[in-house]
Structure formats: structure tokens, C-alpha cells
Amino acid sequence: MDSGADSQGKPRLAVIGTGIAGLSAAYLLKDDHQVTVFESQARAGMGAHSVDYASKGITSRIDIPLRIFCHGYYDNLLALYDHIGVEILTSDHSGIFSDETGRVLLHYGNFRLGSVHLSHLKGNSWLNPAAWTIGLQSRRFFARAKRDVSRSGLAELSFGEYLQQSGAGREFVATVLLPMMSVTCTCSYQAVRDYPADLMLEYLTCGVHELGIMTAAKGVDDIVPRMLVDVELQTNSPIALVEPDGEQLRVVTKAGSTRHFDQVVIAAQAHQAAAMLAGFEERRVLLGRIPFERSSMSVHSDQEILPAPVKGLSPVNYHVPRDAERAEVSVDLTKAIARLSDQETVFQTWNPIRRIAPNRELARVEFTRPTVTRDSRKAVIALREQHCQPGNRLWLCGSYMTEKIPLLEAAVDSSVAVAGHLGAAIPWKTDTPSAV
């Protein structure tokens, strides 16, 4: 068995997974620990599926999926990016919504007035009574949501129950709200309805619609190396087993390599974490209560999916067939991402329903994302309580481990919490957390 500390006396710590949760955990813990990061794929996870796009003599990297965020909700993520020097740009994510026949139901754009983004109808939506109805229902919904967000008892309601009780307009919910939140949460409409109402309202009233969307100017390839300084990265190293071994934890890769660590942070999806664990039966059972859904993402240049010529359209196209379980959502990256603006039109489509021409497709990626229910929330509370047990050495980290929608911010929140338990300084916090 190898020693529990390096030559400088630092305890050994493993981070399993290189999404933003694992990367930020490694970054926050590297000063006080000898950190080894394990990644199952050939590249660090945030950039594992990025592809090169060449057109007009320019080659750019496209992140799959897009990473977007906003002020008002992503406090830790933005503080982390600021601390490590990531440049941030605003991004237009206004949209057009059409049905299975291609009929436009709503088309809106954004313009900026000082620091505030305002939305307005575009094209024929100005003359469409149905679009005006959706717009008015939207205003009523958000006005009520802002009043209700601090109401007691919301955690006991599902979002679907809240929509019914609050009298939210049916056209707005079916045409706009559910499609927008299904792509935000990368899940089905039913999963959106199953979310605890307070989590949904917290996000919807955070200012995302007034303050606008942002992205990292240079994409994830600029972010990942900044968080891997002074750590050991082991790629192509899927983990088969994490189990107690005396005063340490034994980590075994699927290739059979074995190493011992004083602390282990598992920053993988909940079902993946459960599959690694031996000797942690209670945590395995709790992890099994975290639901997840599978999705696919296509990067392509097929304009046949659009309801109208690309030139006059808003960047995000929502295809919302009646009776569909999810929307099909296509982002025109050349309009939404500044570094791609001089290239030929290219799209990223979540949940492709319609056929995309094979000769127009650059990449297709399958992935899973957690969702939240009232039951899974109870399981996460119990998992977090395990972190407070004396002598705990196993830490679960990921977007599913917080009291938020499982987005980038939740992932960083979880790594900040783990770092706090281990006594690490959070550079952007005024008060350094103490070990628990």
C-alpha cells in the first residue's frame, strides 16, 4: 500500500470526473492536498465532446453541449471564472417557436437597454393575436412568480401542481415555458412538471430574462487548463471500484490499476457513482433515488429544420410538435456565439426529432443529466448528512447534490461545499470556511 501523504506531507486526494464539479473541486483542494484527477475519456470531461468546425478559412472549437449562464443565479460559477481569468461575453438566446407543420407560433427578439435586456415580438408575431396572447400570459406568469417565490410551502408542491394552482396560461405553458425549461433542464416536459416548485421559481425569477445570457468567450478549451494547474490528470481511466481499505480508500480502475487515497471526491453522475461504490451500501441506495434522463445533441449545418430562412430568425429555434414529450431545440451558433460569427451557419440541436441530413452533421453526442423530484431531494439531504459524519473520507460532488436545478452553478456549489468540509479556502469568499 502506498503512503497516505506526498513528500511535502500533503494528504492524497482523488477526484473522479472532470465536469465542472470535478474540475472546480480539484482547483479548490489542490493547495492543501496532492490531487489526482481521473477521467474515463481521452480528454477532460468539459471538453470531451468538443468538435472542430472549419468554414470560410476559419477553424473554431464548438462545445457540446453549450455552456450558458447568467447573473442572479450563477454566483459561484461567475466568481470562479472571474478568479481564474475566464473572459465572459453576453449572448443572444431569443427564440422562435413553431409547430409540427412549421407554423410560427411566437417569434421574439431581445434588445439591450443599459444593463437590462428587453424582449419584443418579431416578424408576423406583431400581427398574430395568438402570439400576443402568449406574451400577455407570460407577463402575468412572471409577475405572479415573483410574488410567489418566497411563499411558504412551495417545496411541497411540484412545478406542475403550481402551474395548475396559479392559473398559468395554457398557451404560454405549452408553447414556451415547458419547451424552454425542458432544454434548460435537459429533460422531458413531465420531468419539468415533477420538479419541486420552489426550485423552478427560484430560477425563473432570478433575472435570467431581464439580465440576459452569457458564455465563456473562448469556450471550455480555455477553462479546463486553468483548473488543472498543479494536479495530476489521468485520462482514459474509468473507475471500477472505490472501497474502504483501513484508514484509506482504495481506487481501482477498470484496467486493474490500484491506488490508495486519504480522501476521494466522486464528481460523476449519481448512477455512475453508485456503480463504483463498495462498502457504502446506504449511499448506494440513496444515489439510486436520483433520477436522470438521456438526451442527444447534434452539431450540423442543415437549414431544412428551420421554419423560415435563417437570416431574419432569432438564434434559438423551438420545434414544439403537439403531443411530443420534449421540444427539439436548435441554436444558431453563428448568432449566439461571438467567436463563430464570421463562419457559415452551424447549429446545435438538442433532442433531434426530425431527420438531419447525414452529410450536414458534424457530430452527435448522447449524454445523461439528473433531474429533481421531491423524493430525490430527500435522498440528497440524506447524502449531504453523510458528509458530516466524523471521519468521513468519501465525498459526493455534482449538480445533483445541491438545492438547485442541476446546472453549472449547482455543480460548483457542490464543490464549494466539499471544499468547505475539508477546510479549504474559497478564494472569492470573504470568510474562509472551517473544517466540519
TIBA-253169 format. One line per 4 residues: number of its first residue (from 1); their letters; for each residue z, y, x of C-alpha. Coordinates in Angstrom, 2 decimals, padded with zeros to 5 digits, m for minus. Layout:
// TIBA-253169
NUM	a	Z/Y/X | ... $
//
This chain:
// TIBA-253169
1	mdsg	000.00/000.00/000.00 | m000.92/003.42/001.37 | 001.64/006.17/001.82 | 002.60/008.41/m001.07 $
5	adsq	002.01/011.61/000.86 | m000.52/013.02/003.32 | 000.21/014.12/006.86 | 001.32/017.55/005.60 $
9	gkpr	003.80/015.98/003.21 | 001.85/016.71/000.03 | 002.13/014.11/m002.73 | m001.10/012.34/m003.62 $
13	lavi	m002.65/013.12/m006.98 | m005.74/011.65/m008.64 | m007.84/013.45/m011.22 | m010.13/011.16/m013.20 $
17	gtgi	m013.06/013.02/m014.74 | m014.92/016.21/m013.84 | m015.44/018.03/m017.07 | m013.86/021.47/m017.21 $
21	agls	m010.43/019.88/m017.89 | m010.53/017.75/m014.75 | m012.07/020.46/m012.58 | m009.55/023.09/m013.63 $
25	aayl	m006.66/020.62/m013.20 | m007.84/019.82/m009.67 | m008.18/023.51/m008.87 | m004.71/024.39/m010.15 $
29	lkdd	m002.98/021.45/m008.45 | m004.71/021.39/m005.05 | m002.30/023.77/m003.30 | 000.73/021.52/m003.84 $
33	hqvt	m000.97/018.11/m003.87 | m003.53/016.14/m001.93 | m006.09/015.87/m004.73 | m008.73/013.15/m005.09 $
37	vfes	m011.20/013.57/m007.95 | m013.00/010.53/m009.36 | m016.28/010.89/m011.26 | m018.21/007.97/m012.75 $
41	qara	m021.60/009.63/m012.38 | m023.58/010.84/m009.36 | m022.70/014.49/m009.99 | m019.58/016.29/m011.14 $
45	gmga	m019.37/016.00/m014.91 | m020.06/019.57/m015.99 | m023.42/019.41/m014.23 | m024.09/015.70/m014.58 $
49	hsvd	m026.88/016.17/m017.14 | m028.40/019.46/m015.96 | m032.19/019.40/m015.50 | m034.72/021.47/m013.58 $
53	yask	m037.22/023.46/m015.63 | m040.36/024.71/m013.90 | m042.76/027.18/m015.55 | m044.61/030.34/m014.55 $
57	gits	m043.89/029.59/m010.92 | m040.12/029.63/m011.51 | m037.72/026.69/m011.36 | m034.36/027.04/m013.14 $
61	ridi	m031.48/024.74/m013.99 | m030.72/024.06/m017.64 | m027.20/022.99/m018.55 | m026.89/020.15/m021.05 $
65	plri	m025.13/020.96/m023.28 | m024.93/024.74/m023.29 | m021.52/026.19/m022.45 | m020.80/029.27/m024.53 $
69	fchg	m017.59/031.17/m025.21 | m016.21/034.46/m026.48 | m013.35/036.91/m026.14 | m010.45/036.40/m028.52 $
73	yydn	m010.35/032.60/m028.30 | m011.17/031.56/m024.73 | m008.37/033.37/m022.91 | m007.58/030.77/m020.24 $
77	llal	m011.23/029.90/m019.64 | m012.20/033.55/m019.14 | m009.18/034.14/m016.90 | m010.12/031.10/m014.81 $
81	ydhi	m013.74/032.22/m014.50 | m012.65/035.71/m013.52 | m010.24/034.31/m010.94 | m012.86/032.12/m009.25 $
85	gvei	m015.57/034.78/m009.42 | m017.92/033.45/m012.11 | m020.28/036.13/m013.43 | m020.37/036.38/m017.23 $
89	ltsd	m023.22/037.66/m019.42 | m023.49/038.30/m023.15 | m025.82/036.02/m025.11 | m027.54/036.46/m028.46 $
93	hsgi	m026.92/033.49/m030.75 | m028.12/034.96/m034.05 | m029.86/032.48/m036.28 | m032.43/031.41/m038.83 $
97	fsde	m031.68/028.71/m041.41 | m034.39/026.64/m043.08 | m034.51/023.59/m045.32 | m036.41/020.30/m045.02 $
101	tgrv	m039.64/021.93/m046.25 | m039.46/024.71/m043.66 | m038.49/027.30/m046.29 | m036.37/030.03/m044.70 $
105	llhy	m033.01/030.34/m046.46 | m031.48/033.04/m044.25 | m032.62/034.92/m041.16 | m030.32/037.34/m039.38 $
109	gnfr	m030.16/039.21/m036.09 | m027.49/040.94/m034.05 | m027.27/044.37/m032.54 | m024.55/045.84/m030.40 $
113	lgsv	m022.62/048.98/m031.25 | m020.35/049.70/m028.31 | m018.25/046.59/m027.80 | m018.90/045.28/m031.32 $
117	hlsh	m021.79/043.04/m032.40 | m023.08/043.64/m035.93 | m025.33/041.29/m037.90 | m028.24/042.26/m040.14 $
121	lkgn	m030.84/040.48/m042.23 | m034.26/039.97/m040.65 | m037.79/039.48/m041.93 | m038.23/038.35/m045.52 $
125	swln	m034.48/037.83/m045.91 | m034.27/041.55/m046.69 | m036.17/040.85/m049.91 | m034.63/037.45/m050.68 $
129	paaw	m031.85/037.55/m053.33 | m030.56/034.15/m052.16 | m030.12/035.49/m048.62 | m028.20/038.49/m049.97 $
133	tigl	m026.00/036.11/m051.97 | m025.21/034.13/m048.82 | m024.48/037.35/m046.94 | m022.08/038.60/m049.61 $
137	qsrr	m020.36/035.21/m049.82 | m019.97/035.31/m046.05 | m018.27/038.71/m046.16 | m015.88/037.53/m048.87 $
141	ffar	m015.09/034.33/m046.95 | m014.24/036.08/m043.69 | m012.22/038.79/m045.43 | m010.10/036.15/m047.13 $
145	akrd	m009.87/034.00/m043.98 | m008.41/036.95/m042.07 | m005.78/037.35/m044.77 | m005.02/033.63/m044.92 $
149	vsrs	m004.96/032.75/m041.21 | m001.23/033.41/m040.85 | m000.36/031.79/m044.18 | 002.24/029.03/m044.02 $
153	glae	001.18/025.54/m044.98 | m002.38/025.70/m043.64 | m001.68/022.87/m041.20 | m001.06/020.59/m044.18 $
157	lsfg	m004.48/021.35/m045.65 | m007.80/020.01/m044.46 | m010.52/022.62/m044.00 | m012.38/021.05/m046.91 $
161	eylq	m009.35/021.49/m049.14 | m009.02/025.09/m048.00 | m012.67/025.80/m048.83 | m012.17/024.39/m052.31 $
165	qsga	m008.89/026.20/m052.97 | m010.13/029.53/m051.62 | m013.25/029.52/m053.77 | m015.62/029.88/m050.82 $
169	gref	m019.21/030.43/m051.95 | m021.11/027.16/m052.17 | m024.39/028.54/m050.83 | m022.69/030.07/m047.78 $
173	vatv	m020.69/026.91/m047.07 | m023.66/024.53/m047.39 | m026.30/026.70/m045.73 | m024.38/028.50/m042.98 $
177	llpm	m020.72/027.60/m042.47 | m020.92/023.81/m042.26 | m024.09/023.81/m040.10 | m022.60/026.39/m037.72 $
181	msvt	m019.29/024.59/m037.38 | m020.93/021.17/m037.08 | m022.80/022.27/m033.96 | m019.78/024.20/m032.65 $
185	ctcs	m017.59/021.10/m033.02 | m020.49/018.68/m032.34 | m019.67/016.57/m035.37 | m020.66/015.79/m038.95 $
189	yqav	m020.05/018.03/m041.94 | m017.38/015.60/m043.14 | m015.58/015.80/m039.81 | m015.63/019.61/m040.10 $
193	rdyp	m014.08/019.30/m043.56 | m011.43/016.92/m042.18 | m010.19/019.40/m039.56 | m006.77/020.96/m040.21 $
197	adlm	m007.43/024.26/m041.94 | m005.30/026.36/m039.58 | m007.32/025.30/m036.52 | m010.59/026.22/m038.20 $
201	leyl	m009.35/029.58/m039.44 | m007.89/030.44/m036.04 | m011.35/030.01/m034.51 | m013.30/031.66/m037.32 $
205	tcgv	m011.10/034.77/m037.30 | m010.81/035.15/m033.51 | m013.58/037.74/m033.32 | m016.47/035.49/m032.33 $
209	helg	m018.70/037.09/m034.97 | m017.77/040.65/m034.01 | m017.39/040.34/m030.22 | m020.36/038.08/m029.56 $
213	imta	m021.13/035.03/m027.46 | m021.10/034.85/m023.66 | m022.33/032.43/m021.00 | m021.89/031.95/m017.27 $
217	akgv	m024.75/033.89/m015.68 | m025.72/031.17/m013.18 | m024.74/028.11/m015.20 | m022.48/025.22/m014.31 $
221	ddiv	m024.01/024.69/m010.87 | m022.31/027.93/m009.87 | m018.99/026.96/m011.50 | m018.41/023.41/m010.28 $
225	prml	m018.33/024.04/m006.49 | m015.83/026.87/m006.94 | m013.31/024.43/m008.42 | m013.84/021.62/m005.93 $
229	vdve	m012.79/023.51/m002.80 | m010.19/021.62/m000.73 | m010.29/018.47/m002.85 | m011.77/015.03/m002.16 $
233	lqtn	m014.59/014.18/m004.59 | m015.50/010.53/m005.21 | m018.71/010.28/m007.26 | m020.24/007.06/m008.63 $
237	spia	m016.66/005.86/m009.01 | m015.94/004.77/m012.59 | m012.31/003.76/m013.03 | m011.44/000.31/m014.35 $
241	lvep	m007.64/000.42/m014.27 | m004.64/002.73/m013.98 | m001.28/000.97/m013.93 | 002.27/001.43/m012.60 $
245	dgeq	002.99/m000.11/m009.21 | 006.53/000.53/m008.06 | 007.10/004.26/m007.65 | 003.36/004.99/m007.74 $
249	lrvv	000.32/004.43/m009.91 | m002.44/002.09/m008.84 | m006.01/003.26/m009.50 | m008.77/000.65/m009.32 $
253	tkag	m012.47/001.49/m009.50 | m014.97/m000.79/m011.23 | m016.32/m001.59/m007.76 | m012.90/m003.02/m006.87 $
257	strh	m011.58/m000.27/m004.60 | m007.82/000.29/m004.95 | m005.78/003.38/m004.13 | m002.22/004.48/m004.90 $
261	fdqv	m001.13/007.91/m006.09 | 002.11/009.69/m006.89 | 000.58/011.38/m009.94 | m002.55/010.64/m011.96 $
265	viaa	m004.30/013.07/m014.31 | m006.77/011.37/m016.65 | m009.26/014.01/m017.79 | m011.59/011.65/m019.65 $
269	qahq	m012.27/011.27/m023.36 | m009.37/009.72/m025.27 | m011.11/006.38/m025.89 | m012.14/006.21/m022.22 $
273	aaam	m008.58/006.96/m021.10 | m007.21/004.22/m023.36 | m009.62/001.69/m021.84 | m008.29/002.40/m018.31 $
277	lagf	m004.59/002.08/m019.01 | m002.41/m000.96/m018.39 | 001.34/m000.86/m018.88 | 001.19/002.21/m021.13 $
281	eerr	000.87/000.49/m024.49 | 002.38/003.30/m026.58 | m000.06/005.81/m025.12 | m002.98/003.43/m025.65 $
285	vllg	m002.10/003.14/m029.34 | m001.77/006.91/m029.71 | m005.07/007.51/m027.91 | m006.71/005.13/m030.36 $
289	ripf	m005.89/007.58/m033.16 | m008.07/010.32/m031.63 | m011.42/010.22/m033.47 | m014.70/011.03/m031.78 $
293	erss	m018.34/011.30/m032.76 | m021.54/010.59/m030.86 | m024.33/013.14/m030.55 | m027.65/013.54/m028.83 $
297	msvh	m029.22/016.59/m027.21 | m032.88/017.15/m026.35 | m034.39/019.73/m024.00 | m038.04/020.29/m024.86 $
301	sdqe	m040.84/022.78/m025.48 | m042.08/021.51/m028.86 | m042.52/024.57/m031.11 | m043.57/022.45/m034.09 $
305	ilpa	m039.90/022.19/m035.09 | m039.76/025.93/m035.88 | m040.19/027.31/m039.41 | m042.35/030.22/m038.17 $
309	pvkg	m043.98/031.50/m034.95 | m041.40/031.77/m032.20 | m041.96/035.43/m031.32 | m040.13/037.02/m034.24 $
313	lspv	m037.38/034.44/m034.66 | m033.71/034.72/m033.79 | m032.66/032.44/m030.91 | m030.89/029.73/m032.93 $
317	nyhv	m032.80/027.68/m035.50 | m030.72/025.68/m038.01 | m032.66/022.95/m039.80 | m030.47/022.06/m042.81 $
321	prda	m032.02/019.34/m044.99 | m030.30/018.66/m048.28 | m028.03/015.61/m048.20 | m028.03/015.49/m044.37 $
325	erae	m024.75/014.61/m042.66 | m025.36/017.16/m039.88 | m027.67/020.04/m039.13 | m030.39/019.94/m036.50 $
329	vsvd	m029.82/023.00/m034.32 | m032.30/024.31/m031.75 | m031.55/027.13/m029.32 | m034.45/029.05/m027.78 $
333	ltka	m033.07/029.17/m024.25 | m035.53/031.81/m023.11 | m033.99/034.20/m025.66 | m030.36/033.12/m025.36 $
337	iarl	m030.03/032.62/m021.58 | m030.93/035.58/m019.37 | m031.90/033.58/m016.29 | m034.58/031.75/m018.32 $
341	sdqe	m036.05/034.84/m019.99 | m039.14/035.03/m017.73 | m040.15/031.42/m018.32 | m042.15/029.68/m021.01 $
345	tvfq	m040.28/028.94/m024.23 | m037.94/025.98/m023.97 | m035.42/024.66/m026.48 | m032.19/022.71/m026.51 $
349	twnp	m031.87/020.78/m029.77 | m028.62/019.21/m030.92 | m028.92/016.23/m033.28 | m032.72/015.94/m033.39 $
353	irri	m033.66/014.78/m036.89 | m037.39/015.32/m036.63 | m039.70/013.81/m034.06 | m040.05/015.77/m030.83 $
357	apnr	m043.36/015.25/m029.05 | m042.67/012.94/m026.08 | m044.94/014.94/m023.78 | m042.87/018.04/m024.57 $
361	elar	m039.44/016.53/m023.91 | m037.76/017.16/m020.56 | m034.54/015.26/m021.21 | m032.46/013.58/m023.91 $
365	veft	m028.74/013.03/m023.44 | m026.21/011.08/m025.50 | m022.56/012.14/m025.44 | m019.28/011.88/m027.35 $
369	rptv	m016.87/014.59/m028.44 | m013.39/014.38/m030.02 | m012.63/015.74/m033.45 | m009.29/016.63/m035.03 $
373	trds	m007.63/015.35/m038.19 | m004.11/015.79/m039.47 | m003.28/012.29/m038.24 | m004.82/012.75/m034.78 $
377	rkav	m002.84/015.95/m034.43 | 000.39/013.98/m034.89 | m000.78/011.50/m032.25 | m001.46/014.32/m029.78 $
381	ialr	002.01/015.77/m030.35 | 003.47/012.36/m029.51 | 001.26/012.11/m026.39 | 002.44/015.51/m025.20 $
385	eqhc	006.05/014.39/m025.70 | 005.35/011.56/m023.24 | 004.66/014.21/m020.59 | 008.24/015.42/m020.94 $
389	qpgn	009.81/012.05/m020.14 | 011.85/012.04/m016.90 | 009.87/010.60/m014.01 | 006.53/010.72/m015.83 $
393	rlwl	003.60/010.27/m013.44 | 000.67/009.86/m015.86 | m000.86/012.99/m017.37 | m003.49/013.14/m020.09 $
397	cgsy	m005.76/016.14/m019.91 | m008.71/017.12/m022.08 | m009.82/019.21/m025.01 | m008.23/016.75/m027.48 $
401	mtek	m004.73/017.39/m026.06 | m004.14/020.89/m027.48 | m003.59/022.69/m030.76 | m007.17/023.94/m030.91 $
405	ipll	m010.70/022.88/m031.71 | m011.75/020.66/m028.75 | m013.86/023.25/m026.95 | m013.87/024.58/m023.37 $
409	eaav	m010.75/026.66/m023.98 | m008.77/023.68/m025.24 | m009.75/021.72/m022.13 | m008.50/024.47/m019.80 $
413	dssv	m005.37/024.91/m021.94 | m004.59/021.24/m021.36 | m004.97/021.52/m017.58 | m002.78/024.63/m017.53 $
417	avag	m000.11/022.67/m019.43 | m000.26/019.75/m016.97 | m000.14/022.12/m014.00 | 002.90/023.77/m015.55 $
421	hlga	004.69/020.43/m015.87 | 004.02/019.78/m012.18 | 005.34/023.18/m011.15 | 002.01/024.66/m010.07 $
425	aipw	001.39/028.39/m010.13 | m001.21/029.57/m012.65 | m002.95/032.37/m010.71 | m003.82/034.50/m013.75 $
429	ktdt	m000.37/034.23/m015.35 | 002.27/036.85/m014.60 | 005.06/034.30/m014.88 | 004.81/031.14/m012.81 $
433	psav	005.77/028.10/m014.92 | 008.63/025.96/m013.75 | 008.55/022.19/m013.46 | 009.72/020.28/m016.53 $
//
